[in-house]
Amino acid sequence: MSEQPLHGQLITSELIASLAARTALDTPGVLRLEPTLQGFLARLGTAALLNLRNSGSQNGTYRHDSVTATITDGTANVRLDIATDIAYTALHVAETVQQRVRENISHTGLTPGTVDVGILAVEPRPQPTVA
């Protein structure tokens, strides 16, 4: 194997958004990502065309439903909107999501920037239906 470092743009804003979404969904107390009307409208507008042309870049923004990721000069900033389980303290869940997303971003080689977590709903966990 070569000892030469890889040169390229392997870490994109789309990848950071996906990483943040998966991290949030794997956090105890998070029921789901919560899409917003603003996110929906952004996808209908020019942002949708930009996402089709450039599905994430080394320097740029990627938006999908409840997650926005922006990479600028090696720093990744993330915005997530979530619904939390009423059995958990919503503030604690949001802080845990922030901490875990920052940690996972740091593993990519990027510098974690701001990680904003919006709590749009606090609900009981849905009970499984018996067939």
C-alpha positions, 0 to 999 in steps of 0.5 A, spaced: 500 500 500 502 507 498 504 511 504 501 517 500 495 521 503 489 521 499 487 527 496 480 529 495 473 531 497 471 525 501 467 529 507 461 533 504 456 537 507 451 531 505 455 526 509 455 530 515 448 531 514 447 524 514 452 523 520 448 528 524 441 525 522 443 518 524 447 520 530 440 523 533 436 518 531 441 513 535 440 517 541 436 515 547 430 520 547 429 522 540 423 519 537 424 522 530 427 527 526 421 533 525 421 536 518 419 543 518 414 547 513 421 552 512 425 545 510 419 543 506 419 550 502 426 550 501 426 544 498 421 546 493 425 552 491 432 554 489 435 549 494 432 543 491 435 545 484 442 546 488 441 539 491 440 536 485 446 539 481 450 539 487 448 534 493 453 536 498 460 539 497 466 540 501 464 548 502 457 549 502 450 547 505 446 541 504 439 541 507 434 535 507 428 535 511 430 536 518 437 537 517 442 542 515 449 541 514 454 547 512 461 546 511 466 552 511 473 552 511 474 545 514 468 547 520 462 543 520 455 547 522 449 543 523 442 544 525 437 538 527 429 539 528 427 533 533 421 530 536 423 527 543 420 522 548 416 525 554 419 520 558 426 523 557 428 531 559 428 534 552 433 539 554 438 533 556 436 529 550 438 535 546 444 536 549 446 529 548 445 530 541 449 536 540 455 532 544 454 526 540 454 530 533 460 534 535 464 528 537 462 524 530 464 530 526 471 531 529 472 523 527 471 526 520 477 530 520 473 537 520 472 542 526 465 541 529 462 548 529 455 550 532 450 544 533 443 547 534 438 542 536 431 544 535 425 540 539 419 541 535 415 536 539 415 532 546 410 526 545 409 519 548 413 513 545 408 510 540 405 503 543 406 497 538 400 495 536 398 488 537 395 484 531 
